[in-house]
Amino acid sequence: MQGYRKLNAIAFEKIKPGGILFTFSCSQVVSKENFRLAVFSAAAQSGRNVRILHQLTQPADHPVNIYHPEGEYLKGLVLYVE
């Protein structure tokens, strides 16, 4: 989680105002909620205003078994950075 925070903090520092950031995780051990929290923490740390344009998940050819929620491992955010 620390790596996701650091990587996204660097991206928030470098992206120009009005830029769009695509950030993803394909780790089974990182939940959608924890990934979002890491990205949101990085945004807060950077002091940038950030809006979610899209929340992405895996496509239909990667179905998630109801008894194996960890199978929902692909997650992404498309962010507008002011």
PyMOL Python script that loads the backbone (N, CA, C, O; Angstrom):
from pymol import cmd

cmd.read_pdbstr("""\
ATOM      1  N   MET A   1       0.832  -1.190   0.000  1.00  0.00           N
ATOM      2  CA  MET A   1       0.000   0.000   0.000  1.00  0.00           C
ATOM      3  C   MET A   1       0.872   1.247   0.000  1.00  0.00           C
ATOM      4  O   MET A   1       0.551   2.251  -0.635  1.00  0.00           O
ATOM      5  N   GLN A   2       1.971   1.161   0.719  1.00  0.00           N
ATOM      6  CA  GLN A   2       2.880   2.305   0.766  1.00  0.00           C
ATOM      7  C   GLN A   2       3.421   2.621  -0.633  1.00  0.00           C
ATOM      8  O   GLN A   2       3.593   3.788  -0.987  1.00  0.00           O
ATOM      9  N   GLY A   3       3.688   1.581  -1.419  1.00  0.00           N
ATOM     10  CA  GLY A   3       4.173   1.775  -2.775  1.00  0.00           C
ATOM     11  C   GLY A   3       3.145   2.475  -3.656  1.00  0.00           C
ATOM     12  O   GLY A   3       3.498   3.343  -4.454  1.00  0.00           O
ATOM     13  N   TYR A   4       1.871   2.102  -3.514  1.00  0.00           N
ATOM     14  CA  TYR A   4       0.818   2.770  -4.291  1.00  0.00           C
ATOM     15  C   TYR A   4       0.706   4.246  -3.902  1.00  0.00           C
ATOM     16  O   TYR A   4       0.517   5.108  -4.760  1.00  0.00           O
ATOM     17  N   ARG A   5       0.823   4.526  -2.608  1.00  0.00           N
ATOM     18  CA  ARG A   5       0.773   5.925  -2.153  1.00  0.00           C
ATOM     19  C   ARG A   5       1.942   6.714  -2.725  1.00  0.00           C
ATOM     20  O   ARG A   5       1.757   7.810  -3.255  1.00  0.00           O
ATOM     21  N   LYS A   6       3.134   6.162  -2.618  1.00  0.00           N
ATOM     22  CA  LYS A   6       4.333   6.871  -3.104  1.00  0.00           C
ATOM     23  C   LYS A   6       4.275   7.106  -4.609  1.00  0.00           C
ATOM     24  O   LYS A   6       4.540   8.211  -5.083  1.00  0.00           O
ATOM     25  N   LEU A   7       3.931   6.071  -5.347  1.00  0.00           N
ATOM     26  CA  LEU A   7       3.885   6.186  -6.804  1.00  0.00           C
ATOM     27  C   LEU A   7       2.863   7.228  -7.246  1.00  0.00           C
ATOM     28  O   LEU A   7       3.144   8.044  -8.124  1.00  0.00           O
ATOM     29  N   ASN A   8       1.683   7.201  -6.642  1.00  0.00           N
ATOM     30  CA  ASN A   8       0.653   8.166  -7.021  1.00  0.00           C
ATOM     31  C   ASN A   8       0.985   9.567  -6.531  1.00  0.00           C
ATOM     32  O   ASN A   8       0.637  10.545  -7.193  1.00  0.00           O
ATOM     33  N   ALA A   9       1.652   9.687  -5.385  1.00  0.00           N
ATOM     34  CA  ALA A   9       2.069  11.010  -4.907  1.00  0.00           C
ATOM     35  C   ALA A   9       3.041  11.646  -5.900  1.00  0.00           C
ATOM     36  O   ALA A   9       2.955  12.842  -6.178  1.00  0.00           O
ATOM     37  N   ILE A  10       3.953  10.854  -6.426  1.00  0.00           N
ATOM     38  CA  ILE A  10       4.894  11.367  -7.431  1.00  0.00           C
ATOM     39  C   ILE A  10       4.129  11.814  -8.674  1.00  0.00           C
ATOM     40  O   ILE A  10       4.412  12.870  -9.241  1.00  0.00           O
ATOM     41  N   ALA A  11       3.159  11.005  -9.090  1.00  0.00           N
ATOM     42  CA  ALA A  11       2.362  11.365 -10.276  1.00  0.00           C
ATOM     43  C   ALA A  11       1.604  12.667 -10.041  1.00  0.00           C
ATOM     44  O   ALA A  11       1.554  13.520 -10.927  1.00  0.00           O
ATOM     45  N   PHE A  12       1.017  12.828  -8.862  1.00  0.00           N
ATOM     46  CA  PHE A  12       0.272  14.059  -8.557  1.00  0.00           C
ATOM     47  C   PHE A  12       1.197  15.276  -8.525  1.00  0.00           C
ATOM     48  O   PHE A  12       0.787  16.374  -8.902  1.00  0.00           O
ATOM     49  N   GLU A  13       2.415  15.093  -8.087  1.00  0.00           N
ATOM     50  CA  GLU A  13       3.372  16.198  -8.062  1.00  0.00           C
ATOM     51  C   GLU A  13       3.790  16.616  -9.470  1.00  0.00           C
ATOM     52  O   GLU A  13       4.025  17.798  -9.721  1.00  0.00           O
ATOM     53  N   LYS A  14       3.883  15.670 -10.373  1.00  0.00           N
ATOM     54  CA  LYS A  14       4.424  15.936 -11.704  1.00  0.00           C
ATOM     55  C   LYS A  14       3.379  16.319 -12.748  1.00  0.00           C
ATOM     56  O   LYS A  14       3.700  16.994 -13.726  1.00  0.00           O
ATOM     57  N   ILE A  15       2.145  15.898 -12.550  1.00  0.00           N
ATOM     58  CA  ILE A  15       1.128  16.139 -13.582  1.00  0.00           C
ATOM     59  C   ILE A  15       0.730  17.614 -13.603  1.00  0.00           C
ATOM     60  O   ILE A  15       0.592  18.250 -12.558  1.00  0.00           O
ATOM     61  N   LYS A  16       0.550  18.134 -14.793  1.00  0.00           N
ATOM     62  CA  LYS A  16       0.164  19.536 -14.946  1.00  0.00           C
ATOM     63  C   LYS A  16      -1.312  19.717 -14.602  1.00  0.00           C
ATOM     64  O   LYS A  16      -2.090  18.774 -14.740  1.00  0.00           O
ATOM     65  N   PRO A  17      -1.714  20.909 -14.158  1.00  0.00           N
ATOM     66  CA  PRO A  17      -3.135  21.173 -13.898  1.00  0.00           C
ATOM     67  C   PRO A  17      -3.968  20.891 -15.149  1.00  0.00           C
ATOM     68  O   PRO A  17      -3.601  21.278 -16.259  1.00  0.00           O
ATOM     69  N   GLY A  18      -5.074  20.221 -14.949  1.00  0.00           N
ATOM     70  CA  GLY A  18      -5.934  19.839 -16.062  1.00  0.00           C
ATOM     71  C   GLY A  18      -5.560  18.491 -16.651  1.00  0.00           C
ATOM     72  O   GLY A  18      -6.163  18.051 -17.631  1.00  0.00           O
ATOM     73  N   GLY A  19      -4.573  17.835 -16.063  1.00  0.00           N
ATOM     74  CA  GLY A  19      -4.125  16.538 -16.567  1.00  0.00           C
ATOM     75  C   GLY A  19      -5.033  15.407 -16.116  1.00  0.00           C
ATOM     76  O   GLY A  19      -5.791  15.528 -15.154  1.00  0.00           O
ATOM     77  N   ILE A  20      -4.932  14.320 -16.834  1.00  0.00           N
ATOM     78  CA  ILE A  20      -5.707  13.125 -16.503  1.00  0.00           C
ATOM     79  C   ILE A  20      -4.728  12.024 -16.136  1.00  0.00           C
ATOM     80  O   ILE A  20      -3.793  11.726 -16.880  1.00  0.00           O
ATOM     81  N   LEU A  21      -4.962  11.424 -14.974  1.00  0.00           N
ATOM     82  CA  LEU A  21      -4.100  10.361 -14.468  1.00  0.00           C
ATOM     83  C   LEU A  21      -4.862   9.041 -14.506  1.00  0.00           C
ATOM     84  O   LEU A  21      -5.973   8.933 -13.987  1.00  0.00           O
ATOM     85  N   PHE A  22      -4.244   8.040 -15.129  1.00  0.00           N
ATOM     86  CA  PHE A  22      -4.760   6.675 -15.115  1.00  0.00           C
ATOM     87  C   PHE A  22      -3.906   5.895 -14.126  1.00  0.00           C
ATOM     88  O   PHE A  22      -2.688   5.831 -14.292  1.00  0.00           O
ATOM     89  N   THR A  23      -4.505   5.306 -13.114  1.00  0.00           N
ATOM     90  CA  THR A  23      -3.758   4.544 -12.134  1.00  0.00           C
ATOM     91  C   THR A  23      -4.466   3.213 -11.894  1.00  0.00           C
ATOM     92  O   THR A  23      -5.691   3.154 -11.794  1.00  0.00           O
ATOM     93  N   PHE A  24      -3.663   2.140 -11.803  1.00  0.00           N
ATOM     94  CA  PHE A  24      -4.225   0.797 -11.737  1.00  0.00           C
ATOM     95  C   PHE A  24      -3.519  -0.074 -10.712  1.00  0.00           C
ATOM     96  O   PHE A  24      -2.385   0.192 -10.315  1.00  0.00           O
ATOM     97  N   SER A  25      -4.220  -1.121 -10.295  1.00  0.00           N
ATOM     98  CA  SER A  25      -3.649  -2.188  -9.489  1.00  0.00           C
ATOM     99  C   SER A  25      -4.185  -3.509 -10.018  1.00  0.00           C
ATOM    100  O   SER A  25      -5.368  -3.633 -10.334  1.00  0.00           O
ATOM    101  N   CYS A  26      -3.306  -4.485 -10.108  1.00  0.00           N
ATOM    102  CA  CYS A  26      -3.751  -5.822 -10.494  1.00  0.00           C
ATOM    103  C   CYS A  26      -3.354  -6.826  -9.416  1.00  0.00           C
ATOM    104  O   CYS A  26      -3.136  -8.002  -9.705  1.00  0.00           O
ATOM    105  N   SER A  27      -3.261  -6.359  -8.183  1.00  0.00           N
ATOM    106  CA  SER A  27      -2.887  -7.213  -7.060  1.00  0.00           C
ATOM    107  C   SER A  27      -4.127  -7.775  -6.384  1.00  0.00           C
ATOM    108  O   SER A  27      -5.037  -7.036  -6.010  1.00  0.00           O
ATOM    109  N   GLN A  28      -4.148  -9.073  -6.235  1.00  0.00           N
ATOM    110  CA  GLN A  28      -5.273  -9.744  -5.592  1.00  0.00           C
ATOM    111  C   GLN A  28      -5.367  -9.390  -4.112  1.00  0.00           C
ATOM    112  O   GLN A  28      -6.464  -9.396  -3.553  1.00  0.00           O
ATOM    113  N   VAL A  29      -4.255  -9.083  -3.470  1.00  0.00           N
ATOM    114  CA  VAL A  29      -4.268  -8.812  -2.034  1.00  0.00           C
ATOM    115  C   VAL A  29      -4.642  -7.366  -1.705  1.00  0.00           C
ATOM    116  O   VAL A  29      -4.793  -7.016  -0.534  1.00  0.00           O
ATOM    117  N   VAL A  30      -4.789  -6.531  -2.728  1.00  0.00           N
ATOM    118  CA  VAL A  30      -5.172  -5.133  -2.515  1.00  0.00           C
ATOM    119  C   VAL A  30      -6.642  -4.986  -2.906  1.00  0.00           C
ATOM    120  O   VAL A  30      -7.006  -5.167  -4.068  1.00  0.00           O
ATOM    121  N   SER A  31      -7.478  -4.657  -1.928  1.00  0.00           N
ATOM    122  CA  SER A  31      -8.901  -4.486  -2.213  1.00  0.00           C
ATOM    123  C   SER A  31      -9.140  -3.168  -2.953  1.00  0.00           C
ATOM    124  O   SER A  31      -8.303  -2.265  -2.941  1.00  0.00           O
ATOM    125  N   LYS A  32     -10.290  -3.090  -3.587  1.00  0.00           N
ATOM    126  CA  LYS A  32     -10.675  -1.866  -4.292  1.00  0.00           C
ATOM    127  C   LYS A  32     -10.685  -0.685  -3.319  1.00  0.00           C
ATOM    128  O   LYS A  32     -10.244   0.412  -3.661  1.00  0.00           O
ATOM    129  N   GLU A  33     -11.188  -0.916  -2.113  1.00  0.00           N
ATOM    130  CA  GLU A  33     -11.272   0.142  -1.108  1.00  0.00           C
ATOM    131  C   GLU A  33      -9.882   0.593  -0.661  1.00  0.00           C
ATOM    132  O   GLU A  33      -9.632   1.790  -0.520  1.00  0.00           O
ATOM    133  N   ASN A  34      -8.976  -0.366  -0.437  1.00  0.00           N
ATOM    134  CA  ASN A  34      -7.621  -0.003  -0.006  1.00  0.00           C
ATOM    135  C   ASN A  34      -6.847   0.714  -1.105  1.00  0.00           C
ATOM    136  O   ASN A  34      -6.072   1.629  -0.828  1.00  0.00           O
ATOM    137  N   PHE A  35      -7.058   0.300  -2.350  1.00  0.00           N
ATOM    138  CA  PHE A  35      -6.407   0.980  -3.464  1.00  0.00           C
ATOM    139  C   PHE A  35      -6.879   2.429  -3.545  1.00  0.00           C
ATOM    140  O   PHE A  35      -6.070   3.348  -3.671  1.00  0.00           O
ATOM    141  N   ARG A  36      -8.198   2.625  -3.471  1.00  0.00           N
ATOM    142  CA  ARG A  36      -8.740   3.988  -3.501  1.00  0.00           C
ATOM    143  C   ARG A  36      -8.193   4.811  -2.348  1.00  0.00           C
ATOM    144  O   ARG A  36      -7.839   5.976  -2.530  1.00  0.00           O
ATOM    145  N   LEU A  37      -8.121   4.219  -1.164  1.00  0.00           N
ATOM    146  CA  LEU A  37      -7.596   4.935   0.000  1.00  0.00           C
ATOM    147  C   LEU A  37      -6.147   5.356  -0.222  1.00  0.00           C
ATOM    148  O   LEU A  37      -5.770   6.473   0.131  1.00  0.00           O
ATOM    149  N   ALA A  38      -5.337   4.482  -0.796  1.00  0.00           N
ATOM    150  CA  ALA A  38      -3.933   4.821  -1.071  1.00  0.00           C
ATOM    151  C   ALA A  38      -3.850   5.983  -2.058  1.00  0.00           C
ATOM    152  O   ALA A  38      -3.055   6.903  -1.870  1.00  0.00           O
ATOM    153  N   VAL A  39      -4.672   5.942  -3.113  1.00  0.00           N
ATOM    154  CA  VAL A  39      -4.658   7.015  -4.109  1.00  0.00           C
ATOM    155  C   VAL A  39      -5.175   8.314  -3.500  1.00  0.00           C
ATOM    156  O   VAL A  39      -4.616   9.382  -3.746  1.00  0.00           O
ATOM    157  N   PHE A  40      -6.238   8.226  -2.708  1.00  0.00           N
ATOM    158  CA  PHE A  40      -6.798   9.430  -2.085  1.00  0.00           C
ATOM    159  C   PHE A  40      -5.824  10.025  -1.088  1.00  0.00           C
ATOM    160  O   PHE A  40      -5.737  11.247  -0.967  1.00  0.00           O
ATOM    161  N   SER A  41      -5.087   9.185  -0.367  1.00  0.00           N
ATOM    162  CA  SER A  41      -4.072   9.680   0.569  1.00  0.00           C
ATOM    163  C   SER A  41      -2.970  10.417  -0.184  1.00  0.00           C
ATOM    164  O   SER A  41      -2.488  11.457   0.266  1.00  0.00           O
ATOM    165  N   ALA A  42      -2.577   9.875  -1.327  1.00  0.00           N
ATOM    166  CA  ALA A  42      -1.560  10.531  -2.143  1.00  0.00           C
ATOM    167  C   ALA A  42      -2.053  11.871  -2.655  1.00  0.00           C
ATOM    168  O   ALA A  42      -1.296  12.842  -2.686  1.00  0.00           O
ATOM    169  N   ALA A  43      -3.313  11.934  -3.057  1.00  0.00           N
ATOM    170  CA  ALA A  43      -3.886  13.202  -3.535  1.00  0.00           C
ATOM    171  C   ALA A  43      -3.893  14.234  -2.412  1.00  0.00           C
ATOM    172  O   ALA A  43      -3.523  15.388  -2.625  1.00  0.00           O
ATOM    173  N   ALA A  44      -4.311  13.823  -1.223  1.00  0.00           N
ATOM    174  CA  ALA A  44      -4.346  14.742  -0.080  1.00  0.00           C
ATOM    175  C   ALA A  44      -2.936  15.207   0.266  1.00  0.00           C
ATOM    176  O   ALA A  44      -2.712  16.384   0.545  1.00  0.00           O
ATOM    177  N   GLN A  45      -1.999  14.282   0.245  1.00  0.00           N
ATOM    178  CA  GLN A  45      -0.598  14.606   0.548  1.00  0.00           C
ATOM    179  C   GLN A  45      -0.048  15.619  -0.449  1.00  0.00           C
ATOM    180  O   GLN A  45       0.740  16.491  -0.081  1.00  0.00           O
ATOM    181  N   SER A  46      -0.461  15.507  -1.706  1.00  0.00           N
ATOM    182  CA  SER A  46       0.056  16.406  -2.735  1.00  0.00           C
ATOM    183  C   SER A  46      -0.605  17.783  -2.699  1.00  0.00           C
ATOM    184  O   SER A  46      -0.084  18.744  -3.263  1.00  0.00           O
ATOM    185  N   GLY A  47      -1.756  17.869  -2.030  1.00  0.00           N
ATOM    186  CA  GLY A  47      -2.476  19.136  -1.966  1.00  0.00           C
ATOM    187  C   GLY A  47      -3.218  19.477  -3.245  1.00  0.00           C
ATOM    188  O   GLY A  47      -3.654  20.616  -3.416  1.00  0.00           O
ATOM    189  N   ARG A  48      -3.371  18.519  -4.146  1.00  0.00           N
ATOM    190  CA  ARG A  48      -4.051  18.753  -5.415  1.00  0.00           C
ATOM    191  C   ARG A  48      -5.529  18.413  -5.294  1.00  0.00           C
ATOM    192  O   ARG A  48      -5.911  17.509  -4.551  1.00  0.00           O
ATOM    193  N   ASN A  49      -6.351  19.144  -6.031  1.00  0.00           N
ATOM    194  CA  ASN A  49      -7.757  18.788  -6.147  1.00  0.00           C
ATOM    195  C   ASN A  49      -7.877  17.731  -7.232  1.00  0.00           C
ATOM    196  O   ASN A  49      -7.401  17.919  -8.352  1.00  0.00           O
ATOM    197  N   VAL A  50      -8.515  16.622  -6.894  1.00  0.00           N
ATOM    198  CA  VAL A  50      -8.604  15.477  -7.803  1.00  0.00           C
ATOM    199  C   VAL A  50     -10.049  15.013  -7.858  1.00  0.00           C
ATOM    200  O   VAL A  50     -10.725  14.919  -6.833  1.00  0.00           O
ATOM    201  N   ARG A  51     -10.515  14.724  -9.066  1.00  0.00           N
ATOM    202  CA  ARG A  51     -11.877  14.201  -9.247  1.00  0.00           C
ATOM    203  C   ARG A  51     -11.810  12.873  -9.982  1.00  0.00           C
ATOM    204  O   ARG A  51     -10.992  12.688 -10.883  1.00  0.00           O
ATOM    205  N   ILE A  52     -12.675  11.956  -9.587  1.00  0.00           N
ATOM    206  CA  ILE A  52     -12.762  10.659 -10.254  1.00  0.00           C
ATOM    207  C   ILE A  52     -13.627  10.815 -11.499  1.00  0.00           C
ATOM    208  O   ILE A  52     -14.786  11.223 -11.416  1.00  0.00           O
ATOM    209  N   LEU A  53     -13.055  10.489 -12.648  1.00  0.00           N
ATOM    210  CA  LEU A  53     -13.829  10.494 -13.887  1.00  0.00           C
ATOM    211  C   LEU A  53     -14.440   9.122 -14.147  1.00  0.00           C
ATOM    212  O   LEU A  53     -15.590   9.015 -14.572  1.00  0.00           O
ATOM    213  N   HIS A  54     -13.661   8.074 -13.888  1.00  0.00           N
ATOM    214  CA  HIS A  54     -14.134   6.698 -14.094  1.00  0.00           C
ATOM    215  C   HIS A  54     -13.488   5.778 -13.073  1.00  0.00           C
ATOM    216  O   HIS A  54     -12.340   5.971 -12.673  1.00  0.00           O
ATOM    217  N   GLN A  55     -14.257   4.766 -12.658  1.00  0.00           N
ATOM    218  CA  GLN A  55     -13.719   3.680 -11.853  1.00  0.00           C
ATOM    219  C   GLN A  55     -13.779   2.430 -12.722  1.00  0.00           C
ATOM    220  O   GLN A  55     -14.843   2.051 -13.212  1.00  0.00           O
ATOM    221  N   LEU A  56     -12.644   1.807 -12.904  1.00  0.00           N
ATOM    222  CA  LEU A  56     -12.551   0.687 -13.827  1.00  0.00           C
ATOM    223  C   LEU A  56     -12.369  -0.630 -13.076  1.00  0.00           C
ATOM    224  O   LEU A  56     -11.741  -0.685 -12.018  1.00  0.00           O
ATOM    225  N   THR A  57     -12.930  -1.675 -13.648  1.00  0.00           N
ATOM    226  CA  THR A  57     -12.764  -3.026 -13.114  1.00  0.00           C
ATOM    227  C   THR A  57     -12.443  -3.947 -14.282  1.00  0.00           C
ATOM    228  O   THR A  57     -12.370  -3.524 -15.436  1.00  0.00           O
ATOM    229  N   GLN A  58     -12.255  -5.204 -13.951  1.00  0.00           N
ATOM    230  CA  GLN A  58     -11.916  -6.147 -15.009  1.00  0.00           C
ATOM    231  C   GLN A  58     -13.112  -6.376 -15.933  1.00  0.00           C
ATOM    232  O   GLN A  58     -14.263  -6.217 -15.526  1.00  0.00           O
ATOM    233  N   PRO A  59     -12.827  -6.747 -17.169  1.00  0.00           N
ATOM    234  CA  PRO A  59     -13.903  -6.952 -18.145  1.00  0.00           C
ATOM    235  C   PRO A  59     -14.659  -8.251 -17.892  1.00  0.00           C
ATOM    236  O   PRO A  59     -14.288  -9.046 -17.029  1.00  0.00           O
ATOM    237  N   ALA A  60     -15.705  -8.443 -18.645  1.00  0.00           N
ATOM    238  CA  ALA A  60     -16.595  -9.592 -18.477  1.00  0.00           C
ATOM    239  C   ALA A  60     -15.887 -10.932 -18.679  1.00  0.00           C
ATOM    240  O   ALA A  60     -16.345 -11.955 -18.170  1.00  0.00           O
ATOM    241  N   ASP A  61     -14.783 -10.936 -19.414  1.00  0.00           N
ATOM    242  CA  ASP A  61     -14.087 -12.209 -19.617  1.00  0.00           C
ATOM    243  C   ASP A  61     -13.210 -12.603 -18.425  1.00  0.00           C
ATOM    244  O   ASP A  61     -12.501 -13.609 -18.476  1.00  0.00           O
ATOM    245  N   HIS A  62     -13.261 -11.805 -17.352  1.00  0.00           N
ATOM    246  CA  HIS A  62     -12.611 -12.125 -16.076  1.00  0.00           C
ATOM    247  C   HIS A  62     -13.672 -12.092 -14.965  1.00  0.00           C
ATOM    248  O   HIS A  62     -13.583 -11.255 -14.066  1.00  0.00           O
ATOM    249  N   PRO A  63     -14.663 -12.976 -15.007  1.00  0.00           N
ATOM    250  CA  PRO A  63     -15.737 -12.925 -14.016  1.00  0.00           C
ATOM    251  C   PRO A  63     -15.234 -13.208 -12.603  1.00  0.00           C
ATOM    252  O   PRO A  63     -14.238 -13.905 -12.409  1.00  0.00           O
ATOM    253  N   VAL A  64     -15.933 -12.657 -11.635  1.00  0.00           N
ATOM    254  CA  VAL A  64     -15.570 -12.820 -10.232  1.00  0.00           C
ATOM    255  C   VAL A  64     -16.510 -13.843  -9.612  1.00  0.00           C
ATOM    256  O   VAL A  64     -17.730 -13.684  -9.649  1.00  0.00           O
ATOM    257  N   ASN A  65     -15.936 -14.884  -9.046  1.00  0.00           N
ATOM    258  CA  ASN A  65     -16.719 -15.894  -8.347  1.00  0.00           C
ATOM    259  C   ASN A  65     -17.187 -15.321  -7.020  1.00  0.00           C
ATOM    260  O   ASN A  65     -16.390 -14.763  -6.266  1.00  0.00           O
ATOM    261  N   ILE A  66     -18.458 -15.455  -6.735  1.00  0.00           N
ATOM    262  CA  ILE A  66     -19.020 -14.888  -5.505  1.00  0.00           C
ATOM    263  C   ILE A  66     -18.345 -15.447  -4.253  1.00  0.00           C
ATOM    264  O   ILE A  66     -18.320 -14.783  -3.217  1.00  0.00           O
ATOM    265  N   TYR A  67     -17.801 -16.654  -4.338  1.00  0.00           N
ATOM    266  CA  TYR A  67     -17.136 -17.273  -3.191  1.00  0.00           C
ATOM    267  C   TYR A  67     -15.640 -16.966  -3.144  1.00  0.00           C
ATOM    268  O   TYR A  67     -14.931 -17.427  -2.249  1.00  0.00           O
ATOM    269  N   HIS A  68     -15.174 -16.193  -4.103  1.00  0.00           N
ATOM    270  CA  HIS A  68     -13.756 -15.817  -4.160  1.00  0.00           C
ATOM    271  C   HIS A  68     -13.646 -14.332  -4.544  1.00  0.00           C
ATOM    272  O   HIS A  68     -13.221 -14.000  -5.651  1.00  0.00           O
ATOM    273  N   PRO A  69     -14.038 -13.436  -3.605  1.00  0.00           N
ATOM    274  CA  PRO A  69     -14.032 -12.006  -3.934  1.00  0.00           C
ATOM    275  C   PRO A  69     -12.644 -11.474  -4.277  1.00  0.00           C
ATOM    276  O   PRO A  69     -12.525 -10.440  -4.934  1.00  0.00           O
ATOM    277  N   GLU A  70     -11.590 -12.172  -3.838  1.00  0.00           N
ATOM    278  CA  GLU A  70     -10.235 -11.743  -4.174  1.00  0.00           C
ATOM    279  C   GLU A  70      -9.977 -11.836  -5.676  1.00  0.00           C
ATOM    280  O   GLU A  70      -9.007 -11.273  -6.184  1.00  0.00           O
ATOM    281  N   GLY A  71     -10.855 -12.554  -6.383  1.00  0.00           N
ATOM    282  CA  GLY A  71     -10.734 -12.656  -7.825  1.00  0.00           C
ATOM    283  C   GLY A  71     -10.993 -11.342  -8.540  1.00  0.00           C
ATOM    284  O   GLY A  71     -10.712 -11.206  -9.730  1.00  0.00           O
ATOM    285  N   GLU A  72     -11.529 -10.378  -7.808  1.00  0.00           N
ATOM    286  CA  GLU A  72     -11.729  -9.036  -8.372  1.00  0.00           C
ATOM    287  C   GLU A  72     -10.434  -8.247  -8.173  1.00  0.00           C
ATOM    288  O   GLU A  72     -10.374  -7.301  -7.387  1.00  0.00           O
ATOM    289  N   TYR A  73      -9.414  -8.660  -8.900  1.00  0.00           N
ATOM    290  CA  TYR A  73      -8.075  -8.108  -8.667  1.00  0.00           C
ATOM    291  C   TYR A  73      -7.733  -6.936  -9.565  1.00  0.00           C
ATOM    292  O   TYR A  73      -6.840  -6.159  -9.228  1.00  0.00           O
ATOM    293  N   LEU A  74      -8.406  -6.777 -10.692  1.00  0.00           N
ATOM    294  CA  LEU A  74      -8.108  -5.659 -11.587  1.00  0.00           C
ATOM    295  C   LEU A  74      -8.938  -4.454 -11.198  1.00  0.00           C
ATOM    296  O   LEU A  74     -10.165  -4.531 -11.130  1.00  0.00           O
ATOM    297  N   LYS A  75      -8.282  -3.358 -10.947  1.00  0.00           N
ATOM    298  CA  LYS A  75      -9.005  -2.132 -10.547  1.00  0.00           C
ATOM    299  C   LYS A  75      -8.230  -0.919 -11.041  1.00  0.00           C
ATOM    300  O   LYS A  75      -7.001  -0.935 -11.116  1.00  0.00           O
ATOM    301  N   GLY A  76      -8.964   0.123 -11.372  1.00  0.00           N
ATOM    302  CA  GLY A  76      -8.305   1.319 -11.858  1.00  0.00           C
ATOM    303  C   GLY A  76      -9.144   2.554 -11.658  1.00  0.00           C
ATOM    304  O   GLY A  76     -10.361   2.481 -11.489  1.00  0.00           O
ATOM    305  N   LEU A  77      -8.476   3.686 -11.678  1.00  0.00           N
ATOM    306  CA  LEU A  77      -9.136   4.983 -11.553  1.00  0.00           C
ATOM    307  C   LEU A  77      -8.634   5.900 -12.658  1.00  0.00           C
ATOM    308  O   LEU A  77      -7.443   5.934 -12.967  1.00  0.00           O
ATOM    309  N   VAL A  78      -9.553   6.631 -13.239  1.00  0.00           N
ATOM    310  CA  VAL A  78      -9.195   7.695 -14.179  1.00  0.00           C
ATOM    311  C   VAL A  78      -9.516   8.997 -13.450  1.00  0.00           C
ATOM    312  O   VAL A  78     -10.668   9.256 -13.102  1.00  0.00           O
ATOM    313  N   LEU A  79      -8.498   9.803 -13.226  1.00  0.00           N
ATOM    314  CA  LEU A  79      -8.623  10.980 -12.367  1.00  0.00           C
ATOM    315  C   LEU A  79      -8.314  12.265 -13.125  1.00  0.00           C
ATOM    316  O   LEU A  79      -7.398  12.314 -13.947  1.00  0.00           O
ATOM    317  N   TYR A  80      -9.082  13.288 -12.839  1.00  0.00           N
ATOM    318  CA  TYR A  80      -8.822  14.635 -13.349  1.00  0.00           C
ATOM    319  C   TYR A  80      -8.106  15.391 -12.249  1.00  0.00           C
ATOM    320  O   TYR A  80      -8.611  15.489 -11.130  1.00  0.00           O
ATOM    321  N   VAL A  81      -6.944  15.920 -12.553  1.00  0.00           N
ATOM    322  CA  VAL A  81      -6.122  16.594 -11.547  1.00  0.00           C
ATOM    323  C   VAL A  81      -6.112  18.088 -11.851  1.00  0.00           C
ATOM    324  O   VAL A  81      -5.638  18.517 -12.903  1.00  0.00           O
ATOM    325  N   GLU A  82      -6.639  18.869 -10.922  1.00  0.00           N
ATOM    326  CA  GLU A  82      -6.699  20.335 -11.118  1.00  0.00           C
ATOM    327  C   GLU A  82      -5.380  20.987 -10.749  1.00  0.00           C
ATOM    328  O   GLU A  82      -5.244  22.206 -10.850  1.00  0.00           O
TER     329      GLU A  82
END
""", "prot")
cmd.dss("prot")
cmd.show_as("cartoon", "prot")
cmd.util.cbc("prot")
cmd.orient("prot")
